[in-house]
Amino acid sequence: MQQNRVAVIVPAAGLGSRMGGTPKQFRMLGNAPLLVQTLRAFAAVEEVGIVVVAVPEKEVNVVEELLARFGLAVQVVAGGATRQESVGEGLGAVGQTAEVALVHDAVRPFISVKQIREVIAAIHEHSAAAVAVPVADTLRRSADAVFGETVDREGLFRMLTPQGARMDLLLNAHEEAKADGFTTTDEVELLQRAGVNAHLVLGDERNIKLTSPSDWAMAEALWSAWQKTEG
């Protein structure tokens, strides 16, 4: 496979307000900022030819310098007001120079090279794919702080990243959503709106999204063991 055939878009323009303080993607995890740790996994996948990170416009130069300091060859672009807009900016920077596009959250550092390759393989076979894990907890509705009906969890999954598709399909899905004024939080829904089914790739429960102080504490506790097995 030629290296320029897979592009990775990493939206990292969020402010991390729930975490407080320094934007979470720039906090230190182990020996490097969280964003760097996340990108290192994709840098180790030989099928990946280009990685684009979307950050706040005022941070573009700073992030370029940061990533270069850690030896990461990454293109940095200004993101948008939403995750979807940031991904769109990243896709626009790549265009049709790649056959496959993956989108991965900047704040999911527990992603393995093996998992990335599984998603790429699934896209080549099925045109679109995403990582997810089965819902394990009991689900129950609630109103006015009182529990209501139990929700059947059979067939329910928690969506993770990376998610992706053939570049032409993902570009079209984003363009259709933009034209319709439709906004969502993941690529699978955009693809579904455009008539594209995404193949399910079973994920790893450790592939958590760091959004709160408790998530960060868990990540710091897990990071050393993760590096020994996946680093």
Biotite code that builds the C-alpha atoms (Angstrom):
import biotite.structure as struc

atoms = struc.array([
    struc.Atom([0.000, 0.000, 0.000], chain_id="A", res_id=1, res_name="MET", atom_name="CA", element="C"),
    struc.Atom([1.376, 3.429, -0.892], chain_id="A", res_id=2, res_name="GLN", atom_name="CA", element="C"),
    struc.Atom([1.788, 5.701, 2.093], chain_id="A", res_id=3, res_name="GLN", atom_name="CA", element="C"),
    struc.Atom([-0.192, 8.603, 0.660], chain_id="A", res_id=4, res_name="ASN", atom_name="CA", element="C"),
    struc.Atom([-3.383, 6.564, 0.536], chain_id="A", res_id=5, res_name="ARG", atom_name="CA", element="C"),
    struc.Atom([-4.439, 7.021, 4.178], chain_id="A", res_id=6, res_name="VAL", atom_name="CA", element="C"),
    struc.Atom([-4.960, 10.429, 5.778], chain_id="A", res_id=7, res_name="ALA", atom_name="CA", element="C"),
    struc.Atom([-5.719, 11.008, 9.457], chain_id="A", res_id=8, res_name="VAL", atom_name="CA", element="C"),
    struc.Atom([-7.661, 14.054, 10.654], chain_id="A", res_id=9, res_name="ILE", atom_name="CA", element="C"),
    struc.Atom([-7.335, 14.931, 14.342], chain_id="A", res_id=10, res_name="VAL", atom_name="CA", element="C"),
    struc.Atom([-9.665, 17.695, 15.602], chain_id="A", res_id=11, res_name="PRO", atom_name="CA", element="C"),
    struc.Atom([-7.972, 19.453, 18.519], chain_id="A", res_id=12, res_name="ALA", atom_name="CA", element="C"),
    struc.Atom([-9.590, 22.879, 18.551], chain_id="A", res_id=13, res_name="ALA", atom_name="CA", element="C"),
    struc.Atom([-11.642, 22.349, 21.719], chain_id="A", res_id=14, res_name="GLY", atom_name="CA", element="C"),
    struc.Atom([-11.092, 24.482, 24.803], chain_id="A", res_id=15, res_name="LEU", atom_name="CA", element="C"),
    struc.Atom([-11.495, 21.628, 27.289], chain_id="A", res_id=16, res_name="GLY", atom_name="CA", element="C"),
    struc.Atom([-13.763, 23.663, 29.575], chain_id="A", res_id=17, res_name="SER", atom_name="CA", element="C"),
    struc.Atom([-14.908, 20.615, 31.575], chain_id="A", res_id=18, res_name="ARG", atom_name="CA", element="C"),
    struc.Atom([-11.300, 19.817, 32.487], chain_id="A", res_id=19, res_name="MET", atom_name="CA", element="C"),
    struc.Atom([-10.379, 23.380, 33.494], chain_id="A", res_id=20, res_name="GLY", atom_name="CA", element="C"),
    struc.Atom([-6.997, 25.079, 33.159], chain_id="A", res_id=21, res_name="GLY", atom_name="CA", element="C"),
    struc.Atom([-4.719, 24.240, 30.227], chain_id="A", res_id=22, res_name="THR", atom_name="CA", element="C"),
    struc.Atom([-6.625, 22.806, 27.214], chain_id="A", res_id=23, res_name="PRO", atom_name="CA", element="C"),
    struc.Atom([-6.540, 19.061, 27.797], chain_id="A", res_id=24, res_name="LYS", atom_name="CA", element="C"),
    struc.Atom([-4.849, 18.190, 24.496], chain_id="A", res_id=25, res_name="GLN", atom_name="CA", element="C"),
    struc.Atom([-1.771, 20.143, 25.649], chain_id="A", res_id=26, res_name="PHE", atom_name="CA", element="C"),
    struc.Atom([-1.532, 18.702, 29.173], chain_id="A", res_id=27, res_name="ARG", atom_name="CA", element="C"),
    struc.Atom([1.402, 16.413, 29.903], chain_id="A", res_id=28, res_name="MET", atom_name="CA", element="C"),
    struc.Atom([0.706, 12.676, 29.901], chain_id="A", res_id=29, res_name="LEU", atom_name="CA", element="C"),
    struc.Atom([3.848, 10.737, 30.660], chain_id="A", res_id=30, res_name="GLY", atom_name="CA", element="C"),
    struc.Atom([6.758, 12.363, 28.857], chain_id="A", res_id=31, res_name="ASN", atom_name="CA", element="C"),
    struc.Atom([4.789, 14.412, 26.312], chain_id="A", res_id=32, res_name="ALA", atom_name="CA", element="C"),
    struc.Atom([1.600, 16.444, 25.828], chain_id="A", res_id=33, res_name="PRO", atom_name="CA", element="C"),
    struc.Atom([-1.577, 14.421, 25.344], chain_id="A", res_id=34, res_name="LEU", atom_name="CA", element="C"),
    struc.Atom([-1.851, 15.458, 21.681], chain_id="A", res_id=35, res_name="LEU", atom_name="CA", element="C"),
    struc.Atom([1.661, 14.200, 20.996], chain_id="A", res_id=36, res_name="VAL", atom_name="CA", element="C"),
    struc.Atom([0.961, 10.861, 22.682], chain_id="A", res_id=37, res_name="GLN", atom_name="CA", element="C"),
    struc.Atom([-2.161, 10.405, 20.565], chain_id="A", res_id=38, res_name="THR", atom_name="CA", element="C"),
    struc.Atom([-0.341, 11.245, 17.334], chain_id="A", res_id=39, res_name="LEU", atom_name="CA", element="C"),
    struc.Atom([2.539, 8.880, 18.037], chain_id="A", res_id=40, res_name="ARG", atom_name="CA", element="C"),
    struc.Atom([0.302, 5.867, 17.448], chain_id="A", res_id=41, res_name="ALA", atom_name="CA", element="C"),
    struc.Atom([-0.598, 7.047, 13.946], chain_id="A", res_id=42, res_name="PHE", atom_name="CA", element="C"),
    struc.Atom([3.015, 7.968, 13.186], chain_id="A", res_id=43, res_name="ALA", atom_name="CA", element="C"),
    struc.Atom([3.873, 4.300, 13.783], chain_id="A", res_id=44, res_name="ALA", atom_name="CA", element="C"),
    struc.Atom([1.396, 3.066, 11.118], chain_id="A", res_id=45, res_name="VAL", atom_name="CA", element="C"),
    struc.Atom([3.204, 2.823, 7.790], chain_id="A", res_id=46, res_name="GLU", atom_name="CA", element="C"),
    struc.Atom([-0.060, 2.944, 5.829], chain_id="A", res_id=47, res_name="GLU", atom_name="CA", element="C"),
    struc.Atom([-0.657, 6.510, 7.053], chain_id="A", res_id=48, res_name="VAL", atom_name="CA", element="C"),
    struc.Atom([0.786, 9.072, 4.662], chain_id="A", res_id=49, res_name="GLY", atom_name="CA", element="C"),
    struc.Atom([-0.488, 12.354, 6.095], chain_id="A", res_id=50, res_name="ILE", atom_name="CA", element="C"),
    struc.Atom([-1.797, 13.538, 9.442], chain_id="A", res_id=51, res_name="VAL", atom_name="CA", element="C"),
    struc.Atom([-3.654, 16.838, 9.782], chain_id="A", res_id=52, res_name="VAL", atom_name="CA", element="C"),
    struc.Atom([-4.369, 18.406, 13.174], chain_id="A", res_id=53, res_name="VAL", atom_name="CA", element="C"),
    struc.Atom([-6.993, 21.158, 13.457], chain_id="A", res_id=54, res_name="ALA", atom_name="CA", element="C"),
    struc.Atom([-6.363, 23.578, 16.334], chain_id="A", res_id=55, res_name="VAL", atom_name="CA", element="C"),
    struc.Atom([-7.575, 27.057, 17.338], chain_id="A", res_id=56, res_name="PRO", atom_name="CA", element="C"),
    struc.Atom([-6.348, 29.587, 14.758], chain_id="A", res_id=57, res_name="GLU", atom_name="CA", element="C"),
    struc.Atom([-4.208, 31.453, 17.286], chain_id="A", res_id=58, res_name="LYS", atom_name="CA", element="C"),
    struc.Atom([-2.454, 28.185, 18.234], chain_id="A", res_id=59, res_name="GLU", atom_name="CA", element="C"),
    struc.Atom([-1.396, 27.053, 14.751], chain_id="A", res_id=60, res_name="VAL", atom_name="CA", element="C"),
    struc.Atom([2.196, 28.288, 14.932], chain_id="A", res_id=61, res_name="ASN", atom_name="CA", element="C"),
    struc.Atom([2.652, 27.164, 18.525], chain_id="A", res_id=62, res_name="VAL", atom_name="CA", element="C"),
    struc.Atom([1.384, 23.649, 17.761], chain_id="A", res_id=63, res_name="VAL", atom_name="CA", element="C"),
    struc.Atom([3.529, 23.403, 14.627], chain_id="A", res_id=64, res_name="GLU", atom_name="CA", element="C"),
    struc.Atom([6.592, 24.148, 16.748], chain_id="A", res_id=65, res_name="GLU", atom_name="CA", element="C"),
    struc.Atom([5.467, 21.753, 19.490], chain_id="A", res_id=66, res_name="LEU", atom_name="CA", element="C"),
    struc.Atom([4.955, 18.815, 17.137], chain_id="A", res_id=67, res_name="LEU", atom_name="CA", element="C"),
    struc.Atom([8.206, 19.503, 15.283], chain_id="A", res_id=68, res_name="ALA", atom_name="CA", element="C"),
    struc.Atom([10.027, 19.483, 18.618], chain_id="A", res_id=69, res_name="ARG", atom_name="CA", element="C"),
    struc.Atom([8.751, 15.956, 19.216], chain_id="A", res_id=70, res_name="PHE", atom_name="CA", element="C"),
    struc.Atom([9.717, 14.854, 15.710], chain_id="A", res_id=71, res_name="GLY", atom_name="CA", element="C"),
    struc.Atom([6.186, 14.546, 14.333], chain_id="A", res_id=72, res_name="LEU", atom_name="CA", element="C"),
    struc.Atom([5.644, 15.392, 10.666], chain_id="A", res_id=73, res_name="ALA", atom_name="CA", element="C"),
    struc.Atom([2.103, 16.737, 10.937], chain_id="A", res_id=74, res_name="VAL", atom_name="CA", element="C"),
    struc.Atom([0.216, 19.426, 9.027], chain_id="A", res_id=75, res_name="GLN", atom_name="CA", element="C"),
    struc.Atom([-1.506, 21.913, 11.345], chain_id="A", res_id=76, res_name="VAL", atom_name="CA", element="C"),
    struc.Atom([-4.560, 23.885, 10.214], chain_id="A", res_id=77, res_name="VAL", atom_name="CA", element="C"),
    struc.Atom([-6.994, 26.281, 11.860], chain_id="A", res_id=78, res_name="ALA", atom_name="CA", element="C"),
    struc.Atom([-10.083, 24.456, 13.095], chain_id="A", res_id=79, res_name="GLY", atom_name="CA", element="C"),
    struc.Atom([-13.661, 25.647, 13.343], chain_id="A", res_id=80, res_name="GLY", atom_name="CA", element="C"),
    struc.Atom([-16.184, 26.426, 16.055], chain_id="A", res_id=81, res_name="ALA", atom_name="CA", element="C"),
    struc.Atom([-17.344, 22.778, 16.244], chain_id="A", res_id=82, res_name="THR", atom_name="CA", element="C"),
    struc.Atom([-15.688, 19.374, 15.957], chain_id="A", res_id=83, res_name="ARG", atom_name="CA", element="C"),
    struc.Atom([-17.456, 18.843, 12.638], chain_id="A", res_id=84, res_name="GLN", atom_name="CA", element="C"),
    struc.Atom([-16.134, 22.117, 11.236], chain_id="A", res_id=85, res_name="GLU", atom_name="CA", element="C"),
    struc.Atom([-12.606, 21.254, 12.387], chain_id="A", res_id=86, res_name="SER", atom_name="CA", element="C"),
    struc.Atom([-12.775, 17.862, 10.686], chain_id="A", res_id=87, res_name="VAL", atom_name="CA", element="C"),
    struc.Atom([-14.063, 19.574, 7.557], chain_id="A", res_id=88, res_name="GLY", atom_name="CA", element="C"),
    struc.Atom([-11.074, 21.924, 7.571], chain_id="A", res_id=89, res_name="GLU", atom_name="CA", element="C"),
    struc.Atom([-8.756, 18.955, 7.903], chain_id="A", res_id=90, res_name="GLY", atom_name="CA", element="C"),
    struc.Atom([-10.420, 17.062, 5.079], chain_id="A", res_id=91, res_name="LEU", atom_name="CA", element="C"),
    struc.Atom([-10.222, 20.143, 2.892], chain_id="A", res_id=92, res_name="GLY", atom_name="CA", element="C"),
    struc.Atom([-6.473, 20.359, 3.509], chain_id="A", res_id=93, res_name="ALA", atom_name="CA", element="C"),
    struc.Atom([-6.028, 16.797, 2.243], chain_id="A", res_id=94, res_name="VAL", atom_name="CA", element="C"),
    struc.Atom([-8.612, 16.711, -0.549], chain_id="A", res_id=95, res_name="GLY", atom_name="CA", element="C"),
    struc.Atom([-8.419, 13.859, -3.034], chain_id="A", res_id=96, res_name="GLN", atom_name="CA", element="C"),
    struc.Atom([-4.722, 13.180, -2.421], chain_id="A", res_id=97, res_name="THR", atom_name="CA", element="C"),
    struc.Atom([-5.709, 10.290, -0.129], chain_id="A", res_id=98, res_name="ALA", atom_name="CA", element="C"),
    struc.Atom([-7.944, 7.298, -0.789], chain_id="A", res_id=99, res_name="GLU", atom_name="CA", element="C"),
    struc.Atom([-8.941, 6.731, 2.839], chain_id="A", res_id=100, res_name="VAL", atom_name="CA", element="C"),
    struc.Atom([-9.581, 9.207, 5.651], chain_id="A", res_id=101, res_name="ALA", atom_name="CA", element="C"),
    struc.Atom([-9.635, 8.429, 9.364], chain_id="A", res_id=102, res_name="LEU", atom_name="CA", element="C"),
    struc.Atom([-10.873, 10.815, 12.043], chain_id="A", res_id=103, res_name="VAL", atom_name="CA", element="C"),
    struc.Atom([-9.603, 10.400, 15.598], chain_id="A", res_id=104, res_name="HIS", atom_name="CA", element="C"),
    struc.Atom([-10.206, 12.438, 18.736], chain_id="A", res_id=105, res_name="ASP", atom_name="CA", element="C"),
    struc.Atom([-7.097, 14.260, 19.948], chain_id="A", res_id=106, res_name="ALA", atom_name="CA", element="C"),
    struc.Atom([-7.917, 13.257, 23.521], chain_id="A", res_id=107, res_name="VAL", atom_name="CA", element="C"),
    struc.Atom([-7.986, 9.487, 22.957], chain_id="A", res_id=108, res_name="ARG", atom_name="CA", element="C"),
    struc.Atom([-4.347, 8.474, 23.522], chain_id="A", res_id=109, res_name="PRO", atom_name="CA", element="C"),
    struc.Atom([-5.095, 4.801, 24.227], chain_id="A", res_id=110, res_name="PHE", atom_name="CA", element="C"),
    struc.Atom([-5.296, 3.751, 20.597], chain_id="A", res_id=111, res_name="ILE", atom_name="CA", element="C"),
    struc.Atom([-3.123, 0.914, 19.348], chain_id="A", res_id=112, res_name="SER", atom_name="CA", element="C"),
    struc.Atom([-1.390, 0.474, 16.011], chain_id="A", res_id=113, res_name="VAL", atom_name="CA", element="C"),
    struc.Atom([-3.230, -2.855, 15.671], chain_id="A", res_id=114, res_name="LYS", atom_name="CA", element="C"),
    struc.Atom([-6.626, -1.161, 16.090], chain_id="A", res_id=115, res_name="GLN", atom_name="CA", element="C"),
    struc.Atom([-5.786, 1.559, 13.557], chain_id="A", res_id=116, res_name="ILE", atom_name="CA", element="C"),
    struc.Atom([-4.811, -1.061, 10.992], chain_id="A", res_id=117, res_name="ARG", atom_name="CA", element="C"),
    struc.Atom([-8.022, -2.992, 11.649], chain_id="A", res_id=118, res_name="GLU", atom_name="CA", element="C"),
    struc.Atom([-10.079, 0.105, 10.835], chain_id="A", res_id=119, res_name="VAL", atom_name="CA", element="C"),
    struc.Atom([-8.077, 0.799, 7.670], chain_id="A", res_id=120, res_name="ILE", atom_name="CA", element="C"),
    struc.Atom([-8.553, -2.805, 6.523], chain_id="A", res_id=121, res_name="ALA", atom_name="CA", element="C"),
    struc.Atom([-12.293, -2.626, 7.224], chain_id="A", res_id=122, res_name="ALA", atom_name="CA", element="C"),
    struc.Atom([-12.599, 0.568, 5.169], chain_id="A", res_id=123, res_name="ILE", atom_name="CA", element="C"),
    struc.Atom([-10.825, -1.050, 2.223], chain_id="A", res_id=124, res_name="HIS", atom_name="CA", element="C"),
    struc.Atom([-13.293, -3.948, 2.449], chain_id="A", res_id=125, res_name="GLU", atom_name="CA", element="C"),
    struc.Atom([-16.529, -2.131, 3.350], chain_id="A", res_id=126, res_name="HIS", atom_name="CA", element="C"),
    struc.Atom([-15.912, 1.523, 2.274], chain_id="A", res_id=127, res_name="SER", atom_name="CA", element="C"),
    struc.Atom([-16.543, 2.886, 5.803], chain_id="A", res_id=128, res_name="ALA", atom_name="CA", element="C"),
    struc.Atom([-15.832, 1.710, 9.342], chain_id="A", res_id=129, res_name="ALA", atom_name="CA", element="C"),
    struc.Atom([-15.714, 2.832, 12.959], chain_id="A", res_id=130, res_name="ALA", atom_name="CA", element="C"),
    struc.Atom([-14.628, 1.520, 16.334], chain_id="A", res_id=131, res_name="VAL", atom_name="CA", element="C"),
    struc.Atom([-17.210, 0.789, 19.018], chain_id="A", res_id=132, res_name="ALA", atom_name="CA", element="C"),
    struc.Atom([-17.657, -1.314, 22.146], chain_id="A", res_id=133, res_name="VAL", atom_name="CA", element="C"),
    struc.Atom([-20.812, -3.048, 23.414], chain_id="A", res_id=134, res_name="PRO", atom_name="CA", element="C"),
    struc.Atom([-22.707, -1.298, 26.206], chain_id="A", res_id=135, res_name="VAL", atom_name="CA", element="C"),
    struc.Atom([-22.088, -3.314, 29.378], chain_id="A", res_id=136, res_name="ALA", atom_name="CA", element="C"),
    struc.Atom([-23.975, -1.315, 31.997], chain_id="A", res_id=137, res_name="ASP", atom_name="CA", element="C"),
    struc.Atom([-27.686, -1.434, 32.734], chain_id="A", res_id=138, res_name="THR", atom_name="CA", element="C"),
    struc.Atom([-29.415, 1.486, 31.011], chain_id="A", res_id=139, res_name="LEU", atom_name="CA", element="C"),
    struc.Atom([-32.416, 3.189, 32.587], chain_id="A", res_id=140, res_name="ARG", atom_name="CA", element="C"),
    struc.Atom([-34.321, 6.361, 31.775], chain_id="A", res_id=141, res_name="ARG", atom_name="CA", element="C"),
    struc.Atom([-34.865, 9.031, 34.401], chain_id="A", res_id=142, res_name="SER", atom_name="CA", element="C"),
    struc.Atom([-37.067, 12.093, 34.807], chain_id="A", res_id=143, res_name="ALA", atom_name="CA", element="C"),
    struc.Atom([-37.171, 14.495, 37.784], chain_id="A", res_id=144, res_name="ASP", atom_name="CA", element="C"),
    struc.Atom([-34.459, 12.468, 39.572], chain_id="A", res_id=145, res_name="ALA", atom_name="CA", element="C"),
    struc.Atom([-36.644, 9.337, 39.590], chain_id="A", res_id=146, res_name="VAL", atom_name="CA", element="C"),
    struc.Atom([-35.710, 6.161, 37.710], chain_id="A", res_id=147, res_name="PHE", atom_name="CA", element="C"),
    struc.Atom([-38.016, 5.055, 34.957], chain_id="A", res_id=148, res_name="GLY", atom_name="CA", element="C"),
    struc.Atom([-37.991, 2.236, 32.439], chain_id="A", res_id=149, res_name="GLU", atom_name="CA", element="C"),
    struc.Atom([-34.992, 0.045, 31.741], chain_id="A", res_id=150, res_name="THR", atom_name="CA", element="C"),
    struc.Atom([-33.596, 0.332, 28.226], chain_id="A", res_id=151, res_name="VAL", atom_name="CA", element="C"),
    struc.Atom([-32.722, -2.911, 26.469], chain_id="A", res_id=152, res_name="ASP", atom_name="CA", element="C"),
    struc.Atom([-28.960, -2.769, 25.876], chain_id="A", res_id=153, res_name="ARG", atom_name="CA", element="C"),
    struc.Atom([-28.968, -5.637, 23.369], chain_id="A", res_id=154, res_name="GLU", atom_name="CA", element="C"),
    struc.Atom([-27.299, -4.412, 20.202], chain_id="A", res_id=155, res_name="GLY", atom_name="CA", element="C"),
    struc.Atom([-26.262, -1.059, 21.714], chain_id="A", res_id=156, res_name="LEU", atom_name="CA", element="C"),
    struc.Atom([-22.698, 0.204, 21.297], chain_id="A", res_id=157, res_name="PHE", atom_name="CA", element="C"),
    struc.Atom([-20.617, 3.124, 22.555], chain_id="A", res_id=158, res_name="ARG", atom_name="CA", element="C"),
    struc.Atom([-18.947, 4.913, 19.676], chain_id="A", res_id=159, res_name="MET", atom_name="CA", element="C"),
    struc.Atom([-15.193, 5.445, 19.816], chain_id="A", res_id=160, res_name="LEU", atom_name="CA", element="C"),
    struc.Atom([-12.639, 6.640, 17.278], chain_id="A", res_id=161, res_name="THR", atom_name="CA", element="C"),
    struc.Atom([-11.040, 6.271, 14.792], chain_id="A", res_id=162, res_name="PRO", atom_name="CA", element="C"),
    struc.Atom([-13.931, 6.469, 12.380], chain_id="A", res_id=163, res_name="GLN", atom_name="CA", element="C"),
    struc.Atom([-13.439, 6.771, 8.661], chain_id="A", res_id=164, res_name="GLY", atom_name="CA", element="C"),
    struc.Atom([-14.296, 5.995, 5.082], chain_id="A", res_id=165, res_name="ALA", atom_name="CA", element="C"),
    struc.Atom([-13.123, 6.305, 1.529], chain_id="A", res_id=166, res_name="ARG", atom_name="CA", element="C"),
    struc.Atom([-12.109, 9.915, 1.105], chain_id="A", res_id=167, res_name="MET", atom_name="CA", element="C"),
    struc.Atom([-14.688, 10.669, -1.572], chain_id="A", res_id=168, res_name="ASP", atom_name="CA", element="C"),
    struc.Atom([-17.514, 9.326, 0.606], chain_id="A", res_id=169, res_name="LEU", atom_name="CA", element="C"),
    struc.Atom([-16.450, 11.239, 3.710], chain_id="A", res_id=170, res_name="LEU", atom_name="CA", element="C"),
    struc.Atom([-15.906, 14.494, 1.816], chain_id="A", res_id=171, res_name="LEU", atom_name="CA", element="C"),
    struc.Atom([-19.358, 14.162, 0.275], chain_id="A", res_id=172, res_name="ASN", atom_name="CA", element="C"),
    struc.Atom([-20.963, 13.398, 3.653], chain_id="A", res_id=173, res_name="ALA", atom_name="CA", element="C"),
    struc.Atom([-19.415, 16.514, 5.179], chain_id="A", res_id=174, res_name="HIS", atom_name="CA", element="C"),
    struc.Atom([-20.386, 18.681, 2.226], chain_id="A", res_id=175, res_name="GLU", atom_name="CA", element="C"),
    struc.Atom([-24.006, 17.477, 2.348], chain_id="A", res_id=176, res_name="GLU", atom_name="CA", element="C"),
    struc.Atom([-24.235, 18.133, 6.088], chain_id="A", res_id=177, res_name="ALA", atom_name="CA", element="C"),
    struc.Atom([-22.764, 21.623, 5.677], chain_id="A", res_id=178, res_name="LYS", atom_name="CA", element="C"),
    struc.Atom([-25.224, 22.435, 2.884], chain_id="A", res_id=179, res_name="ALA", atom_name="CA", element="C"),
    struc.Atom([-28.138, 21.232, 5.030], chain_id="A", res_id=180, res_name="ASP", atom_name="CA", element="C"),
    struc.Atom([-26.958, 23.000, 8.195], chain_id="A", res_id=181, res_name="GLY", atom_name="CA", element="C"),
    struc.Atom([-26.770, 19.635, 9.961], chain_id="A", res_id=182, res_name="PHE", atom_name="CA", element="C"),
    struc.Atom([-24.352, 19.138, 12.873], chain_id="A", res_id=183, res_name="THR", atom_name="CA", element="C"),
    struc.Atom([-23.441, 15.993, 14.776], chain_id="A", res_id=184, res_name="THR", atom_name="CA", element="C"),
    struc.Atom([-20.571, 14.704, 16.874], chain_id="A", res_id=185, res_name="THR", atom_name="CA", element="C"),
    struc.Atom([-19.260, 11.813, 14.790], chain_id="A", res_id=186, res_name="ASP", atom_name="CA", element="C"),
    struc.Atom([-18.573, 10.733, 11.236], chain_id="A", res_id=187, res_name="GLU", atom_name="CA", element="C"),
    struc.Atom([-20.810, 7.661, 11.270], chain_id="A", res_id=188, res_name="VAL", atom_name="CA", element="C"),
    struc.Atom([-23.977, 9.754, 11.464], chain_id="A", res_id=189, res_name="GLU", atom_name="CA", element="C"),
    struc.Atom([-22.785, 11.997, 8.629], chain_id="A", res_id=190, res_name="LEU", atom_name="CA", element="C"),
    struc.Atom([-22.046, 8.938, 6.508], chain_id="A", res_id=191, res_name="LEU", atom_name="CA", element="C"),
    struc.Atom([-25.449, 7.411, 7.321], chain_id="A", res_id=192, res_name="GLN", atom_name="CA", element="C"),
    struc.Atom([-27.196, 10.635, 6.233], chain_id="A", res_id=193, res_name="ARG", atom_name="CA", element="C"),
    struc.Atom([-25.350, 10.310, 2.929], chain_id="A", res_id=194, res_name="ALA", atom_name="CA", element="C"),
    struc.Atom([-26.510, 6.714, 2.472], chain_id="A", res_id=195, res_name="GLY", atom_name="CA", element="C"),
    struc.Atom([-23.249, 5.037, 3.527], chain_id="A", res_id=196, res_name="VAL", atom_name="CA", element="C"),
    struc.Atom([-23.227, 2.212, 6.070], chain_id="A", res_id=197, res_name="ASN", atom_name="CA", element="C"),
    struc.Atom([-20.202, 1.964, 8.355], chain_id="A", res_id=198, res_name="ALA", atom_name="CA", element="C"),
    struc.Atom([-18.774, -1.411, 9.332], chain_id="A", res_id=199, res_name="HIS", atom_name="CA", element="C"),
    struc.Atom([-18.413, -2.077, 13.074], chain_id="A", res_id=200, res_name="LEU", atom_name="CA", element="C"),
    struc.Atom([-14.887, -2.786, 14.320], chain_id="A", res_id=201, res_name="VAL", atom_name="CA", element="C"),
    struc.Atom([-14.839, -4.038, 17.909], chain_id="A", res_id=202, res_name="LEU", atom_name="CA", element="C"),
    struc.Atom([-12.807, -1.665, 20.030], chain_id="A", res_id=203, res_name="GLY", atom_name="CA", element="C"),
    struc.Atom([-10.837, -1.673, 23.263], chain_id="A", res_id=204, res_name="ASP", atom_name="CA", element="C"),
    struc.Atom([-12.460, -0.450, 26.495], chain_id="A", res_id=205, res_name="GLU", atom_name="CA", element="C"),
    struc.Atom([-9.225, 1.377, 27.314], chain_id="A", res_id=206, res_name="ARG", atom_name="CA", element="C"),
    struc.Atom([-9.723, 3.716, 24.340], chain_id="A", res_id=207, res_name="ASN", atom_name="CA", element="C"),
    struc.Atom([-11.298, 6.349, 26.593], chain_id="A", res_id=208, res_name="ILE", atom_name="CA", element="C"),
    struc.Atom([-11.921, 9.993, 25.754], chain_id="A", res_id=209, res_name="LYS", atom_name="CA", element="C"),
    struc.Atom([-10.371, 12.289, 28.346], chain_id="A", res_id=210, res_name="LEU", atom_name="CA", element="C"),
    struc.Atom([-12.970, 14.946, 29.116], chain_id="A", res_id=211, res_name="THR", atom_name="CA", element="C"),
    struc.Atom([-13.076, 15.301, 32.907], chain_id="A", res_id=212, res_name="SER", atom_name="CA", element="C"),
    struc.Atom([-10.657, 15.408, 35.861], chain_id="A", res_id=213, res_name="PRO", atom_name="CA", element="C"),
    struc.Atom([-11.579, 11.827, 36.775], chain_id="A", res_id=214, res_name="SER", atom_name="CA", element="C"),
    struc.Atom([-10.764, 10.688, 33.217], chain_id="A", res_id=215, res_name="ASP", atom_name="CA", element="C"),
    struc.Atom([-7.377, 12.350, 33.523], chain_id="A", res_id=216, res_name="TRP", atom_name="CA", element="C"),
    struc.Atom([-6.630, 10.638, 36.833], chain_id="A", res_id=217, res_name="ALA", atom_name="CA", element="C"),
    struc.Atom([-7.498, 7.283, 35.266], chain_id="A", res_id=218, res_name="MET", atom_name="CA", element="C"),
    struc.Atom([-5.303, 7.987, 32.234], chain_id="A", res_id=219, res_name="ALA", atom_name="CA", element="C"),
    struc.Atom([-2.308, 8.851, 34.388], chain_id="A", res_id=220, res_name="GLU", atom_name="CA", element="C"),
    struc.Atom([-2.781, 5.633, 36.355], chain_id="A", res_id=221, res_name="ALA", atom_name="CA", element="C"),
    struc.Atom([-3.020, 3.524, 33.166], chain_id="A", res_id=222, res_name="LEU", atom_name="CA", element="C"),
    struc.Atom([-0.357, 5.212, 31.066], chain_id="A", res_id=223, res_name="TRP", atom_name="CA", element="C"),
    struc.Atom([2.730, 3.420, 32.394], chain_id="A", res_id=224, res_name="SER", atom_name="CA", element="C"),
    struc.Atom([1.199, -0.028, 31.864], chain_id="A", res_id=225, res_name="ALA", atom_name="CA", element="C"),
    struc.Atom([-0.078, 1.000, 28.412], chain_id="A", res_id=226, res_name="TRP", atom_name="CA", element="C"),
    struc.Atom([3.407, 2.077, 27.340], chain_id="A", res_id=227, res_name="GLN", atom_name="CA", element="C"),
    struc.Atom([4.827, -1.282, 28.353], chain_id="A", res_id=228, res_name="LYS", atom_name="CA", element="C"),
    struc.Atom([2.338, -3.200, 26.221], chain_id="A", res_id=229, res_name="THR", atom_name="CA", element="C"),
    struc.Atom([1.612, -0.807, 23.336], chain_id="A", res_id=230, res_name="GLU", atom_name="CA", element="C"),
    struc.Atom([4.320, 1.872, 23.416], chain_id="A", res_id=231, res_name="GLY", atom_name="CA", element="C"),
])
